[in-house]
Amino acid sequence: MAKHIVDEFTFSLSEVKPCLADNMRVRIIAQFETDLAPILEILFLYFRNANYSRNLHCVTTKRAGQSTTVFGSGRVAMTFLKNEQEAIDRLRELSNTFSKAYTYLENTGPADSETVEKKENINALQIHKLLPQTDCGECSESGCFAFATLLMNGEREIDDCNPMKLRENADKRSNLVKLIQPIDLTNIREDRSDLAEFLGLKR
Ligand code: SF4
């Protein structure tokens, strides 16, 4: 089984099979050699459209019809991929996200349990309350509630609603960001040497 190394993360594909829903697509299982349990809740707060299962100890996120489940054990399952190469590309991207999540953990600490609970119970009604509620249709949806549902599912972005960019809606926008993506890993700067030490991989 070929091992793939992306900075501090090593993974291998343990299974590649046709998707049950479409046999032209593949589903895969990969195993990371790093324990992902410490960053699971951080990933949950970062991924849009994510579910967190405390029982199975995993986080699932969906994007463009593809589903990715990350287990605390380091196992990752993905569905609806074009081929094995796409799987490897996605796993490389994921390694980068894990790296940022570990940096976040090291710098900021674990995810706040109250925020995790809030995100577990998020619904379209809560999102709708933070939108302008004018049903203006500028976003090309039938109204703010339809937009709220798509936003919750990760199919639209907050910036697709132009009125939310107005100064008068700044507080609503900031509360909405906190609700749907309480942790933003995008701009996290990693210190590779610190990270390797933190992961117990000092080389
Ligand atoms: S653009 Fe914004 S305010 Fe207008 S309908 Fe869409 S979500 Fe509502």
Residues whose N, C-alpha, C, O or C-beta is under 5 A from the ligand:
A	BS01	SF4	L131 P132 Q133 T134 D135 C136 G137 E138 C139 G143 C144 F147 D160 C161 N162 P163
